[in-house]
Amino acid sequence: MIPAEITGYFQYLSPENLTTLPAEFNIINMPSSPTSSSSLNYLNDLINNNNYSSSSNGQDLMMSNNSSTSDEDHHHNHRKGIIILDERKQRRMLSNRESARRSRMRKQRHLDELWSQVIRLRNENNCLIDKLNSVSETQDRVLKENSKLKEEASELRRLVCDLKSNNNSNSF
């Protein structure tokens, strides 16, 4: 495989595979045309300076990034990322459960307070009703007594008037 063919393969690499290439393969600084002479020089310099040797089938250069190891590393890192995400998810779930438990406890405490307030207000209401009934009975008695006293006062006035009129008629 010639270096021009190698540079042509870079266009087929996905972005995540580009991160697994050694740092020496600086694709950003690579010439844009895969068949240009500067492109060939660039790859030759990389191969010669970093002790990469080309074989008859070009496998050594492509395997230099140790794709099986990088796949394993990627898989391991992916698994580690999933484990970290799972741990975060578990912590979040536990936190949410604890928060929900505290919320239920607050709600229950609030409900208990409301029920005790209902009972207290009902008792207070019953006491007020008893007092109102007592005051109403007292008012009725006082009104009856007042009416009776008014009748007596009215009758006494009439008697006084009658006595005065009898005294005046007897004096002549």
C-alpha positions as a Markdown table, in Angstrom:
| # | Residue | x | y | z |
|---|---|---|---|---|
| 1 | Met | 0.0 | 0.0 | 0.0 |
| 2 | Ile | 1.4 | 3.4 | -0.9 |
| 3 | Pro | 1.2 | 6.5 | 1.3 |
| 4 | Ala | -1.4 | 8.1 | -1.1 |
| 5 | Glu | -3.7 | 5.2 | -0.5 |
| 6 | Ile | -3.3 | 5.6 | 3.3 |
| 7 | Thr | -4.2 | 9.2 | 3.2 |
| 8 | Gly | -7.2 | 8.3 | 1.2 |
| 9 | Tyr | -8.4 | 6.1 | 3.9 |
| 10 | Phe | -8.6 | 8.9 | 6.4 |
| 11 | Gln | -11.8 | 10.1 | 4.8 |
| 12 | Tyr | -13.5 | 6.8 | 5.7 |
| 13 | Leu | -12.6 | 7.0 | 9.4 |
| 14 | Ser | -15.4 | 8.1 | 11.7 |
| 15 | Pro | -14.7 | 10.9 | 14.2 |
| 16 | Glu | -14.6 | 8.5 | 17.2 |
| 17 | Asn | -12.0 | 6.4 | 15.4 |
| 18 | Leu | -9.9 | 9.4 | 14.8 |
| 19 | Thr | -9.4 | 9.9 | 18.5 |
| 20 | Thr | -7.8 | 6.4 | 18.7 |
| 21 | Leu | -5.0 | 7.3 | 16.3 |
| 22 | Pro | -1.7 | 8.2 | 17.8 |
| 23 | Ala | -0.9 | 11.9 | 18.3 |
| 24 | Glu | 1.7 | 11.8 | 15.5 |
| 25 | Phe | -1.1 | 11.4 | 13.0 |
| 26 | Asn | -2.1 | 15.0 | 13.1 |
| 27 | Ile | -4.9 | 15.0 | 10.5 |
| 28 | Ile | -5.5 | 18.7 | 10.9 |
| 29 | Asn | -2.1 | 19.6 | 9.6 |
| 30 | Met | -2.2 | 17.0 | 6.9 |
| 31 | Pro | -2.3 | 18.4 | 3.3 |
| 32 | Ser | -5.8 | 18.4 | 1.9 |
| 33 | Ser | -5.0 | 16.4 | -1.3 |
| 34 | Pro | -4.2 | 12.7 | -0.7 |
| 35 | Thr | -2.1 | 12.4 | -3.8 |
| 36 | Ser | -0.1 | 15.6 | -3.5 |
| 37 | Ser | 3.7 | 15.3 | -3.1 |
| 38 | Ser | 3.5 | 17.2 | 0.2 |
| 39 | Ser | 1.0 | 14.6 | 1.4 |
| 40 | Leu | 3.4 | 11.8 | 0.4 |
| 41 | Asn | 6.3 | 13.5 | 2.2 |
| 42 | Tyr | 4.2 | 14.1 | 5.3 |
| 43 | Leu | 3.3 | 10.4 | 5.5 |
| 44 | Asn | 6.9 | 9.3 | 4.8 |
| 45 | Asp | 8.2 | 11.6 | 7.5 |
| 46 | Leu | 5.7 | 10.1 | 9.9 |
| 47 | Ile | 6.6 | 6.6 | 9.0 |
| 48 | Asn | 10.4 | 7.2 | 9.1 |
| 49 | Asn | 10.5 | 9.4 | 12.2 |
| 50 | Asn | 8.3 | 7.1 | 14.3 |
| 51 | Asn | 9.8 | 3.8 | 13.3 |
| 52 | Tyr | 6.7 | 2.7 | 11.4 |
| 53 | Ser | 7.6 | 0.3 | 8.6 |
| 54 | Ser | 5.3 | -0.5 | 5.8 |
| 55 | Ser | 4.7 | -4.1 | 4.9 |
| 56 | Ser | 3.7 | -5.6 | 1.7 |
| 57 | Asn | 0.0 | -5.4 | 2.5 |
| 58 | Gly | 0.1 | -2.1 | 4.6 |
| 59 | Gln | -1.3 | -3.8 | 7.7 |
| 60 | Asp | 1.5 | -2.6 | 10.0 |
| 61 | Leu | 0.7 | 1.1 | 9.6 |
| 62 | Met | -3.0 | 0.5 | 10.0 |
| 63 | Met | -2.5 | -1.7 | 13.0 |
| 64 | Ser | 0.0 | 0.7 | 14.6 |
| 65 | Asn | -2.8 | 2.2 | 16.6 |
| 66 | Asn | -3.5 | -1.3 | 17.9 |
| 67 | Ser | -7.2 | -1.2 | 16.9 |
| 68 | Ser | -8.1 | -4.3 | 18.9 |
| 69 | Thr | -6.6 | -2.8 | 22.1 |
| 70 | Ser | -8.2 | 0.5 | 21.3 |
| 71 | Asp | -11.5 | -1.3 | 20.7 |
| 72 | Glu | -11.1 | -3.0 | 24.0 |
| 73 | Asp | -10.1 | 0.3 | 25.7 |
| 74 | His | -13.1 | 2.0 | 24.0 |
| 75 | His | -15.3 | -0.9 | 25.1 |
| 76 | His | -13.8 | -0.7 | 28.6 |
| 77 | Asn | -14.2 | 3.0 | 28.8 |
| 78 | His | -17.7 | 2.8 | 27.4 |
| 79 | Arg | -18.5 | 0.2 | 30.0 |
| 80 | Lys | -16.9 | 2.3 | 32.7 |
| 81 | Gly | -18.9 | 5.3 | 31.5 |
| 82 | Ile | -22.0 | 3.2 | 31.7 |
| 83 | Ile | -21.1 | 2.0 | 35.2 |
| 84 | Ile | -20.5 | 5.7 | 36.2 |
| 85 | Leu | -23.8 | 6.7 | 34.6 |
| 86 | Asp | -25.5 | 3.7 | 36.4 |
| 87 | Glu | -24.0 | 4.7 | 39.7 |
| 88 | Arg | -25.2 | 8.3 | 39.1 |
| 89 | Lys | -28.6 | 7.0 | 38.2 |
| 90 | Gln | -28.7 | 4.8 | 41.3 |
| 91 | Arg | -27.6 | 7.7 | 43.5 |
| 92 | Arg | -30.2 | 9.9 | 41.8 |
| 93 | Met | -32.9 | 7.3 | 42.3 |
| 94 | Leu | -31.9 | 6.8 | 46.0 |
| 95 | Ser | -31.9 | 10.6 | 46.4 |
| 96 | Asn | -35.3 | 10.9 | 44.7 |
| 97 | Arg | -36.7 | 8.1 | 46.9 |
| 98 | Glu | -35.4 | 9.7 | 50.0 |
| 99 | Ser | -36.8 | 13.1 | 48.9 |
| 100 | Ala | -40.1 | 11.4 | 48.2 |
| 101 | Arg | -40.1 | 9.7 | 51.6 |
| 102 | Arg | -39.3 | 13.0 | 53.3 |
| 103 | Ser | -42.1 | 14.6 | 51.3 |
| 104 | Arg | -44.6 | 11.9 | 52.3 |
| 105 | Met | -43.5 | 12.4 | 55.9 |
| 106 | Arg | -44.0 | 16.1 | 55.7 |
| 107 | Lys | -47.4 | 15.6 | 54.0 |
| 108 | Gln | -48.5 | 13.1 | 56.7 |
| 109 | Arg | -47.3 | 15.4 | 59.5 |
| 110 | His | -49.2 | 18.3 | 57.9 |
| 111 | Leu | -52.3 | 16.1 | 57.5 |
| 112 | Asp | -52.0 | 15.1 | 61.2 |
| 113 | Glu | -51.7 | 18.7 | 62.2 |
| 114 | Leu | -54.8 | 19.6 | 60.1 |
| 115 | Trp | -56.7 | 16.7 | 61.8 |
| 116 | Ser | -55.7 | 17.9 | 65.2 |
| 117 | Gln | -56.8 | 21.4 | 64.3 |
| 118 | Val | -60.1 | 20.1 | 63.0 |
| 119 | Ile | -60.7 | 18.3 | 66.3 |
| 120 | Arg | -59.7 | 21.4 | 68.3 |
| 121 | Leu | -61.9 | 23.6 | 66.3 |
| 122 | Arg | -64.9 | 21.2 | 66.6 |
| 123 | Asn | -64.4 | 21.1 | 70.3 |
| 124 | Glu | -64.1 | 24.9 | 70.4 |
| 125 | Asn | -67.2 | 25.1 | 68.2 |
| 126 | Asn | -69.2 | 22.8 | 70.6 |
| 127 | Cys | -68.1 | 24.9 | 73.6 |
| 128 | Leu | -69.2 | 28.1 | 71.8 |
| 129 | Ile | -72.6 | 26.4 | 70.9 |
| 130 | Asp | -73.1 | 25.4 | 74.5 |
| 131 | Lys | -72.3 | 29.0 | 75.6 |
| 132 | Leu | -74.6 | 30.4 | 73.0 |
| 133 | Asn | -77.4 | 28.0 | 74.2 |
| 134 | Ser | -76.8 | 29.0 | 77.8 |
| 135 | Val | -76.8 | 32.7 | 76.9 |
| 136 | Ser | -80.0 | 32.3 | 74.8 |
| 137 | Glu | -81.7 | 30.5 | 77.7 |
| 138 | Thr | -80.6 | 33.3 | 80.1 |
| 139 | Gln | -81.9 | 35.9 | 77.6 |
| 140 | Asp | -85.2 | 34.2 | 77.3 |
| 141 | Arg | -85.5 | 34.1 | 81.2 |
| 142 | Val | -84.5 | 37.7 | 81.4 |
| 143 | Leu | -87.0 | 38.7 | 78.6 |
| 144 | Lys | -89.8 | 36.8 | 80.4 |
| 145 | Glu | -88.9 | 38.4 | 83.7 |
| 146 | Asn | -88.6 | 41.8 | 82.1 |
| 147 | Ser | -92.0 | 41.4 | 80.5 |
| 148 | Lys | -93.5 | 40.2 | 83.9 |
| 149 | Leu | -91.9 | 43.3 | 85.6 |
| 150 | Lys | -93.3 | 45.6 | 82.9 |
| 151 | Glu | -96.8 | 44.1 | 83.5 |
| 152 | Glu | -96.4 | 44.6 | 87.3 |
| 153 | Ala | -95.2 | 48.1 | 86.8 |
| 154 | Ser | -98.1 | 48.9 | 84.5 |
| 155 | Glu | -100.6 | 47.4 | 87.0 |
| 156 | Leu | -99.0 | 49.3 | 89.8 |
| 157 | Arg | -99.3 | 52.6 | 87.8 |
| 158 | Arg | -102.9 | 51.9 | 87.2 |
| 159 | Leu | -103.5 | 51.2 | 90.9 |
| 160 | Val | -101.7 | 54.4 | 91.8 |
| 161 | Cys | -103.8 | 56.3 | 89.3 |
| 162 | Asp | -107.0 | 54.6 | 90.7 |
| 163 | Leu | -106.0 | 55.5 | 94.3 |
| 164 | Lys | -105.3 | 59.1 | 93.3 |
| 165 | Ser | -108.6 | 59.3 | 91.5 |
| 166 | Asn | -110.4 | 57.8 | 94.6 |
| 167 | Asn | -108.7 | 60.2 | 96.9 |
| 168 | Asn | -109.6 | 63.1 | 94.8 |
| 169 | Ser | -113.3 | 62.1 | 94.6 |
| 170 | Asn | -113.4 | 61.5 | 98.4 |
| 171 | Ser | -112.0 | 64.8 | 99.2 |
| 172 | Phe | -115.1 | 66.7 | 97.8 |
